[in-house]
């Protein structure tokens, strides 16, 4: 309902690329246009079961600042990380 126009996506990308002193993560629906727009930036594609409106496979993509180290878990999926309050730690399930 509230979609960015192509120029708005480019503006966001340009601002993000200028960030130097803090870590950042941006996510979008996984589309060829977005992958092209953010080419050259560390990324992780993943999918999940989306049930908000109707059941379907949601396909998303994360983009990371250069200094964020991605997990060394084969084919990891970001939705499988959980915070365990009892231990105050994040686990992968």
C-alpha angles and dihedrals in degrees: 000000000000104000126169118239118237092261091052091056090051091050092052091048092050092051092047093050089056094057108107111157103049137050117249139183125194126187134195141166105282106254132149090243093056093045089052093046092053097037113148094031121109109261145175124204118205143158137215141177107274115202106162098105105001132346111273141132111272115211117200139168130210123207120200136200110252095255097056111104113218120221118273091228115122111250092350120191119210094218090064094067112099132184114231107205093191091063096024090231141113119244134186115232 
